[in-house]
Amino acid sequence: MSDPTQTRRFRFFILTVRVISTLAILGFTAWGAMALFYQAPGPAPVNVLCAALWAILSLTALYAYLRWRSRVVTLLYPFMIAALLFWWNAIPASNNRDWADEVAHIVAGVVNGPEVTLANVRNFDWRSPTDYTVRWENRTYDLGKLASVDLLLSYWAGPAIAHTLVSFGFDDGQFVTFSVEIRKEKTESFSEIGGFFKQFEMSVIAADERDIVRVRTNIRKEDVHLYRLAIPKPAMRSLFLSYVDTANGLNETPQYYNTITANCTTIVFAMINQIVSGALPLDYRLILSGYLPSYIIDVKGFTPGFTLEQLENGGAISARAQAADNSSDFSQKIREGVPGITPLPQP
């Protein structure tokens, strides 16, 4: 090491390793504390205690590492991380919890030729967020009569964040809407952070539009937009069946919702990506789903001939939904004036 150049390179290498190691330890400190806070077994005080203990042990290991102190502490820390990851990966998702009424069931489907019978189609009558009539129904749809697929975005947290729903229309005037949602328990409410830490299982809901759309436009007063997708009929059928397969899979093997990797938009993207020819490009707008319309225009997924502004303005359905309220032709009324839509017959 007498060569000054080699000495500088070696020192730079050591410094780089220490910086990366420090950032990694800090990352595991934060992640481990949050994981224990949300998932450690026991009441809330126990979770807080576990999170605090992990943070103290992690920071102690970092101090020892940076000060060249006890190598025992430094060498033990990777085993602590391995133990935490083993515990984390062993936390099972469940379908047996005290679920909130609106996610008490995951839709299940049986395919018989062109017909699909869906069990547990939600058709609540909402009067307020806490006052509603519970109705779960069995419905049969003829995929030979599939006529349209519409994307709905429900904005609830500013322009960047929207909940994604997909609605299928049939020649006989029926509509059924699918939604990938958190499956919260009765005592829970949505948390973006909790969604990173296995707080919620994932569910697929199939519902009547007078339930799942109206609750957003008329009860929660969210800003909802509807867009007609340019999808050939074979792809419509494949997408419908993909929802059914996903729901049936969740009924058999529950999975966790994840705010980034397994949410209402990324799951739909994965379904569509299996159907279309050629892989769809990954894009930040798949995460910031409020900007999804511009992405879909880029991949030519909307009815052609309209600008983004025309699609957004014509697709704003909240006022029309509030005017239609609980009328039997709710689905037809909210689509009046939406670019690219030819009115379907009423049921």
C-alpha positions in Angstrom: 0.0 0.0 0.0 3.0 2.3 -0.5 1.5 3.7 -3.7 -0.5 6.9 -2.8 -3.0 6.2 -5.6 -3.7 2.7 -4.3 -4.0 4.0 -0.8 -6.6 6.6 -1.8 -8.6 4.1 -3.8 -8.6 1.7 -0.9 -9.7 4.4 1.5 -12.4 5.5 -0.9 -13.6 1.8 -1.2 -13.7 1.5 2.6 -15.6 4.8 2.9 -18.1 3.7 0.2 -18.7 0.3 2.0 -19.3 2.1 5.3 -21.7 4.6 3.8 -23.7 1.9 2.1 -23.7 -0.3 5.2 -24.8 2.7 7.3 -27.7 3.4 5.0 -28.6 -0.3 4.9 -28.7 -0.5 8.7 -30.7 2.7 9.0 -33.1 1.3 6.4 -33.6 -2.0 8.3 -34.0 0.0 11.5 -36.9 2.0 10.1 -38.5 -0.9 8.2 -38.1 -3.4 11.1 -39.6 -0.9 13.6 -42.6 -0.3 11.4 -43.0 -4.0 10.7 -43.1 -4.8 14.4 -45.4 -1.9 15.1 -48.0 -3.1 12.7 -47.5 -6.9 13.0 -46.0 -7.9 16.3 -48.6 -10.1 18.1 -50.3 -8.6 21.1 -51.9 -5.3 22.1 -50.7 -1.9 20.9 -48.3 -1.2 23.8 -46.5 -4.5 23.1 -46.2 -3.5 19.4 -44.7 -0.2 20.4 -42.3 -1.9 22.8 -41.1 -4.4 20.2 -40.6 -1.6 17.6 -38.7 0.5 20.1 -36.5 -2.4 21.2 -35.7 -3.2 17.5 -34.7 0.4 16.9 -32.5 0.5 20.0 -30.7 -2.7 19.1 -30.3 -1.6 15.5 -28.8 1.8 16.4 -26.6 0.1 19.0 -25.3 -2.1 16.2 -24.8 1.0 14.0 -22.8 2.8 16.7 -20.6 -0.3 17.3 -20.0 -0.5 13.6 -19.1 3.1 13.1 -16.9 3.3 16.2 -15.1 0.0 15.5 -16.4 -1.2 18.8 -17.7 -4.6 19.7 -17.5 -6.8 16.7 -19.8 -9.3 18.4 -22.7 -6.8 18.1 -21.8 -5.9 14.5 -21.6 -9.6 13.5 -24.9 -10.5 15.3 -26.9 -7.8 13.4 -27.1 -9.8 10.1 -28.6 -12.7 12.1 -31.1 -10.3 13.7 -32.2 -9.2 10.2 -32.4 -12.7 9.0 -34.6 -13.7 12.0 -36.9 -10.6 11.4 -37.2 -11.5 7.7 -38.0 -15.1 8.5 -40.7 -14.0 10.9 -42.1 -11.5 8.4 -42.4 -14.0 5.6 -44.1 -16.4 7.9 -47.0 -14.1 8.7 -50.0 -15.7 7.1 -52.8 -13.9 5.3 -56.3 -15.0 6.3 -59.9 -15.1 5.1 -61.2 -15.6 8.6 -61.5 -12.2 10.3 -64.2 -10.0 11.6 -64.6 -8.1 8.3 -66.2 -4.8 7.6 -69.7 -5.3 6.0 -68.7 -4.0 2.6 -65.8 -6.5 2.2 -67.4 -9.4 4.1 -67.3 -11.5 0.9 -64.9 -11.9 -2.0 -66.7 -12.5 -5.3 -66.5 -16.1 -6.6 -67.2 -17.2 -10.1 -68.2 -20.4 -11.9 -67.7 -20.6 -15.7 -70.1 -22.7 -17.7 -69.5 -22.2 -21.4 -70.2 -18.5 -22.3 -72.0 -17.9 -19.0 -70.4 -16.9 -15.7 -72.3 -17.1 -12.4 -70.9 -14.8 -9.8 -71.6 -15.4 -6.1 -71.6 -12.5 -3.7 -72.2 -9.6 -6.1 -72.5 -6.6 -3.8 -75.6 -4.5 -4.1 -75.8 -2.4 -1.0 -78.3 0.5 -0.7 -76.2 3.3 0.8 -77.9 6.1 2.7 -74.7 7.3 4.5 -71.3 5.9 5.1 -72.6 4.1 8.2 -76.2 3.6 7.2 -76.9 1.0 4.5 -78.9 -2.1 3.6 -76.6 -5.1 3.1 -77.4 -7.2 0.0 -75.2 -9.9 -1.5 -76.6 -11.5 -4.7 -75.8 -14.2 -7.2 -75.9 -13.1 -10.8 -75.3 -14.7 -14.1 -73.7 -13.0 -17.1 -73.4 -14.1 -20.7 -69.9 -13.3 -21.9 -71.2 -13.6 -25.5 -73.1 -10.4 -24.8 -70.2 -8.4 -23.5 -70.3 -5.0 -25.2 -68.0 -2.6 -23.4 -65.3 -2.1 -20.7 -65.1 1.2 -18.9 -62.4 2.5 -16.5 -63.5 4.5 -13.5 -61.2 6.6 -11.4 -62.4 7.8 -8.0 -60.3 10.7 -6.7 -60.2 10.8 -2.9 -56.8 12.3 -2.0 -55.9 15.0 -4.5 -55.1 14.7 -8.2 -52.4 12.1 -8.0 -54.3 9.4 -6.1 -57.5 7.6 -7.4 -59.1 4.3 -6.8 -59.4 2.2 -10.0 -62.5 0.3 -10.9 -63.4 -1.6 -14.1 -67.0 -1.9 -15.3 -68.2 -4.4 -17.9 -71.3 -3.6 -19.9 -73.6 -6.1 -21.7 -75.9 -5.9 -24.7 -78.9 -6.5 -22.4 -78.1 -3.3 -20.4 -76.5 -5.0 -17.4 -73.3 -3.7 -15.9 -71.0 -5.2 -13.3 -68.1 -3.4 -11.7 -64.9 -5.1 -10.4 -62.8 -3.4 -7.7 -59.6 -4.6 -6.1 -59.7 -3.3 -2.5 -58.2 -3.7 0.9 -60.1 -6.2 3.0 -60.4 -4.2 6.3 -61.7 -5.5 9.6 -64.6 -3.7 11.3 -62.2 -1.8 13.6 -59.8 -0.8 10.8 -59.6 2.2 8.4 -57.4 2.6 5.4 -53.8 3.5 5.9 -51.3 4.0 3.1 -48.4 3.2 5.5 -50.3 0.1 6.9 -50.6 -1.1 3.3 -46.8 -1.5 3.2 -46.8 -3.7 6.3 -49.4 -6.4 5.8 -52.2 -4.6 7.7 -54.8 -5.6 5.1 -55.6 -8.6 3.1 -56.7 -8.1 -0.6 -60.2 -8.6 -1.9 -61.9 -8.5 -5.3 -65.4 -7.0 -5.1 -68.0 -7.3 -7.9 -70.8 -4.9 -7.5 -73.8 -3.2 -9.0 -72.9 0.3 -10.2 -75.7 1.7 -8.0 -73.7 0.4 -5.1 -70.0 0.7 -5.8 -70.1 3.9 -8.0 -72.9 5.6 -6.3 -71.3 5.3 -2.8 -68.4 7.2 -4.1 -70.2 9.9 -6.1 -73.3 10.4 -3.9 -72.3 9.3 -0.4 -68.5 10.0 -0.1 -68.7 12.9 -2.6 -65.6 11.8 -4.4 -64.7 13.1 -7.9 -65.3 10.1 -10.2 -64.4 10.0 -13.9 -65.5 7.3 -16.4 -63.6 6.4 -19.6 -64.5 4.0 -22.4 -61.6 1.6 -23.1 -60.8 0.5 -26.7 -60.6 -3.2 -26.1 -61.6 -5.9 -28.7 -64.3 -8.4 -27.5 -61.9 -11.4 -27.0 -59.8 -9.2 -24.7 -62.9 -8.0 -22.8 -63.8 -11.7 -22.2 -60.2 -12.5 -21.1 -60.1 -9.5 -18.7 -63.5 -10.5 -17.2 -62.3 -14.1 -16.6 -59.0 -12.8 -15.2 -60.9 -11.0 -12.5 -62.9 -14.1 -11.8 -59.7 -16.2 -11.6 -58.0 -13.7 -9.3 -61.1 -13.6 -7.0 -61.3 -17.4 -7.0 -57.6 -17.6 -6.2 -58.0 -15.2 -3.2 -60.9 -17.3 -1.9 -58.6 -20.3 -1.9 -55.3 -18.6 -0.9 -55.6 -15.2 0.7 -53.0 -12.6 0.0 -51.9 -9.3 1.4 -52.7 -5.9 -0.2 -49.6 -3.7 -0.8 -49.8 0.0 -1.3 -47.2 -0.2 -4.2 -47.0 -3.7 -5.6 -50.5 -5.2 -5.1 -53.0 -2.4 -5.2 -56.2 -1.5 -7.2 -54.2 -0.4 -10.2 -51.1 -2.7 -10.4 -53.3 -5.8 -10.2 -55.4 -4.6 -13.1 -52.2 -3.7 -15.0 -50.9 -7.2 -14.5 -54.2 -8.7 -15.8 -54.2 -6.5 -18.9 -50.5 -7.1 -19.5 -51.2 -10.8 -19.9 -53.9 -10.2 -22.4 -52.5 -7.6 -24.8 -49.9 -8.3 -27.5 -46.6 -6.9 -26.3 -45.7 -5.9 -22.8 -47.1 -2.6 -21.6 -44.4 -0.2 -20.4 -43.9 0.3 -16.7 -44.6 3.9 -15.6 -44.9 6.1 -12.5 -48.6 6.7 -13.4 -49.4 3.1 -12.5 -48.5 4.1 -8.9 -49.9 7.6 -9.1 -53.1 6.4 -10.5 -54.7 9.8 -10.7 -52.6 10.4 -13.8 -53.5 7.0 -15.4 -55.6 8.6 -18.2 -52.6 10.2 -19.8 -50.8 6.8 -19.6 -53.7 5.1 -21.3 -53.7 7.7 -24.1 -50.0 7.0 -24.6 -50.6 3.3 -25.1 -53.7 4.0 -27.2 -56.1 2.4 -24.8 -59.0 4.8 -25.0 -61.6 5.3 -27.8 -59.6 7.3 -30.4 -60.4 10.8 -31.6 -60.5 12.7 -28.3 -58.0 14.8 -26.4 -57.2 14.1 -22.8 -59.1 17.3 -21.8 -62.2 16.1 -23.7 -62.0 12.7 -22.1 -61.6 14.1 -18.6 -64.3 16.7 -18.9 -66.8 14.4 -20.6 -66.0 11.6 -18.2 -66.7 13.6 -15.0 -69.8 11.7 -13.8 -70.3 12.8 -10.2 -72.9 15.5 -11.0 -74.8 13.1 -13.3 -74.6 10.4 -10.7 -76.0 12.7 -8.0 -78.8 13.7 -10.3 -79.6 10.1 -11.1 -79.3 9.0 -7.5 -80.8 5.5 -7.1 -82.8 5.4 -10.3 -83.0 2.2 -12.2 -81.3 3.7 -15.3 -78.3 5.0 -13.1 -75.7 3.3 -15.4 -77.2 4.8 -18.5 -77.5 8.3 -17.0 -73.9 8.5 -15.8 -72.6 7.6 -19.3 -74.5 10.4 -21.0 -72.0 12.6 -22.8 -69.0 10.4 -22.1 -66.7 10.5 -25.2 -66.9 7.4 -27.3 -70.0 5.8 -25.7 -73.0 4.8 -27.7 -76.0 4.4 -25.4 -76.8 0.8 -24.5 -80.4 -0.4 -24.2 -81.9 -0.2 -20.7 -82.4 -3.5 -18.8 
